[in-house]
Amino acid sequence: MVRRFGARLIQSVILLWIVSIVGFSLLYLTPGGPLAMFAETPGMTQEDVERLERQLGLDQPAPIQYLRWAGGLVVGDWGRSYRDDSPVLEVIGSRIGQTFKLMLAATAVAMSVGLATGILGAVRQYGRFDRVTTILTMIALSIPTFWFGLLVIYVFSQRLGWIPPGNAAPVGDDSWLSALHHLIGPALVLGLLSTAVWSRYMRSAVLETLAQDYIRTARAKGVLRSRLLFHHVLRNALLPMITLIGLELPSLFGGALVTETVFTWPGMGRLFFDSISYRDYPVILGMLIFSAILVISSNLIADTLYGVADPRLRRR
């Protein structure tokens, strides 16, 4: 088990290194470059642009720029924002709390609704409930996040007035009810779209477990249906869900970027959109690396937890 974790850790470090090279190369090859917005500033001369280029080190060859940037990542210096000269880690740190809050609320919605509908759909396979949830999950998988978000804002904010149209709780308002009120809209949009995935995976896992020989033996011995479901079926059917947590995080984080933009939620998604608009390359690269670390770490943790939960993997 320890050897397996060590191998996975080495693979994760190599993958993160590859992501950093690809991300830096793509931004370096982007037309215009980071100085495009400075060149368009009134009164900015070509000499001023060249001076800024030397100050920022952008006149150096691409490999030198990458090595300097990657070396800073290792020691905790992720660069400074072109927009206001703030450290990139401080800029990201000021927004990541709101994104984690949104992702946590959305995950709670997705897991609670998705697991419940998946279990009921498997127990009542091909019944009316199963058919209805199957249709709804297929529709949810096909709906774009931005369209669903706009629909929720139009119906529940503009027409009914139940939720705010966007933003987090106002500054100075520490009431948890106000924070929850502002969180409902984006959390439901992000969570309900992920519910379809959780429901389908849970339904398949329960059906696969119900078809096992030991379940038939337990039924033949007269084990109560409730005990059979909760004690035997769900304990084994929930194992694949550990892996799903790691697999769903990238799509959940990507959905959060779109959802935050639609609801003007002051998180990482809004920061990413603003950074692209201002061509703030250090912040864009910092968010790329932070996202990669988050996704790779979640997959590593999920793989490790799956090995701990499954005795067959612990013996290897």
N, C-alpha and C positions, 0 to 999 in steps of 0.2 A: 504493500500500500504506500509506504514511504517512497520507494523507488518510482512508483507510478506518479506520485505527486511531484517529485523532483523533475521527472521527464516533462510533465505538463508545464511546470514552471519555466523550464528552459525554452520550451516551444512558445510560451506566452511572451517571453522577453524578445525572442527572435521576431515574432509576429509584430510586436510593438515597434521594433526597429524598422521593419519593412513598411509599416504604416507611416512612420515619420518620414521616410525617404519619399514615398509616393505622394504624401500630402504636401511636403515642401516642394517637390518637383512640379506638381500641378499648379501651385500658386506662383512659382517662379516663372512658369510658361504662360501665365494668364496675360492676355493683351492689356497694355496700358501700364501695368505695374503699380506698386503702392504710391508712387509719386504723382499719379495722374490727377488726383484731386488737388494737390498743391500747385500743379502747373496751370490749373484752371482758376486759381485764386487771382482776383484783380490786383494788379501791381506787382505780381510775382514775375521776376525776370529769369532768363535761362541761367544766369550766374547763381541766382538764389537756389534754383532747383539743383544745380550741380553741387552747391555747398551742402544742401540737405542730404544729397546722395552720399557724399563723403562722410558726413556726420553719422548717418545711419548705417554705414558700411555696405551700402548697396552697390558701390562701385567695384567691390571685390568679386572674383569669380564665384559661380554658384557652389562648387564644392567647399570653398572656404566659408561662405555664408552658412552653409548647412552645418559644417563642423562647429562653427562658433555657436550657432543656435542650439545644436544637439548637446554640446558641452554645457551650455547654460541650463538645459533641462535637467541634466544629471545633478547639478549642484543647487537646483531650486531657483535659478534665475531664468524665468520664461520670457524675458524681454519686457518692453514697455509699450504701452498703447500709443499709436500714432495720433490718436484723437485728443487725448488729454495728458499724455506722458505718465499715466498711472501704471504701476506694475501689473502685468497680465494676471498674475495669481490673485491680486486684490480685486481686479475687475471681475474675474470669474467667481471668486468667493462671495462677492456681493450679490450675485444672482443665483448661485447654485442652490441656496436654501429654498427659494420659491419653487424651483424645478423639482427638487426632491419632494417637497410637500405635495405638489401636483401629481407626481408619479406614484407616491405612496397612496394617495386617495384613489387614484385611478386603478391601481393594483388591487386595493381592497374591494372596489366595485366589481372589477373583472373576476376576481377569484370567488367572491361570495355568490354572485349571480351565475357565473359560468360553471362552477363546480356543482351547484345545486341543479341547474337545468341539465347538465350532462349526466348526472346520476339518475335523475328522474327519467330522462329520455332513454337511458340504457335499461332501467328496470321495467319501463313500459314501452319496450321496443315496438316500433311501427304503430303505436297507439296515436290518438289524436294529439296529445301533448307533444309526443316525439316528432310528429309530422309538422306541427306548427313551429316548434323551436328550430327544426332543421331549415325551414323556409326563412325564418327570421335571421338565423345565423348566416345563411348564404347572402341575404340582402345586406347584412351588416358588413360582411367581408368585401362587398362590392362598392360600398359607399366611400367616396373620398373624405378624408378627415376635414378638409377645409369647408366642403359643402355641408357636411353634417353640422359643423360648428356654426356656420352662418344660419342654417335652418333653426338651430336651437336658439340662437340670439333673436331671430325674427319672431319665433313663436312665443318663447317663454319670457323674453325680455321686452321686445317692442309691442307685441300684441297683448300678452297677459300681465306683464310687469312683475313676474314672480322672482326673477333673478336680475342682477346687474348686467349690463351689456358687456362688461369687461373690466380689466384692472383688478388689482388686489385691494385689500382693505385700505382705506385712506391712512396716511401717516398720522400717528397720534391716537388712532382708534385701536386699542388693544383688546377689544371685546372678541371673544372666541366665536360668538354668534355672527358678528360682522365678517370675520375671516372665513367662517364656514359658508356664509351666504354668498360671498364672492367666489368661493372655491367650487360651489356646486356645479355651475355650468361647464367649465373646462374639465373638471374631474369626470362628470358624466359622459361628456363627448369622448374623452380619451379612454375611459374605462369600458363603456358599452361597446366600442369598436373592438376592444381586446377580449370582451366577453365571448364573442363567437369562437375565437381560437381555443380558449379554455374549455368551452362547452364541448366542442368537437373532440378535443383530445381526451377529456374526461369520459365522454360517452364511449369512445373506442377502447379506452383502458378498462372500463368496467365490463364491457361486453367481452373483451378478451379474457378477463379474469373469470367471469361467469362460465366460460366454456372450458375451464380447466378441470381435470379429473378429480382433484381434491374437493372442489365445490360440489360436484355430483355425489361424491362419497358423503360429504356433510349433509346434503339434502336427503340422501338415502337413510342416514342415521336419525333423521327427524329433527335436525337443528332448526331452531326457530328462524324465521325469515329475517327478522330484525337483527338477530345475533349474527346470522350468516353474512348479512350485508355489511354491518359495521365492524365486525371482528375479523372476518376473513377476506371479504372482497375489497373493501376500501383500503385496508392496510397495504395491500399489494398494488391496487390500482393507483394509489397516490404516488408511488415511486417514480413513474415517468414525469409527474408534475414537477419534481425537483429539477429535472433537466429543462423542462419547459420554462421555468423561471429565468434561467440563463439565456435561453433562446429568444424569449420574448422581450428581454430588456432592450436590445437594439431597436426593434420596431416600436416599443413603448417610448424610448427616448426620441426617436425620429418623429413619432406622432406628437410628442410634447412640443417639439420645435414648431410644428404647424399649428397646433392648438394654441400655443402661447401667442403666436402672431395674430391669429384670428381674434382671440379674446384680449389682446394687448396685455397679456400676463407678464409681469416684470421678471422673467426668468431667463434661462439660457437661450431659449428659442428667440426671444425678442432681442437679446444681445447679439446673437448670431446674425439676425436679419439686419440690425443696425451696423454691425461690423462690416458686413458685405457692402452695404450702401456707402460707408465711409472708406472702404478699402483698407480697413485696419488689419493688416496681415498678421502682426504678432498675436492679436486677440483671436483671429480665425484659427491660426495654427495651434494656439494654446487650447482652444475649445476642441479642436480635432484630437489632440493628444489626450486631453482629459476624457473625452468620450471614448477613445480607444482603450484607455486604462480601465474605465468603468465597465465597458463591455467585456473585455478580455478577463478582467478580475471576476466578474459575475459568472462567466462560463467556467472559470477555474474553480470557483467556490462551489458552483452547482455540480460539477463533475466530482469534486471531492466529497461533497455531502451524499451524492448518489452512491459513491463507493462505501461510505460509512453505513448508509442505510441498507445496502444490499450485501448480505453476508457472503455471497458467491464471489464478489469482487474483492472482499477483504482477504480471502484466502490466496489470491494471486500474488 
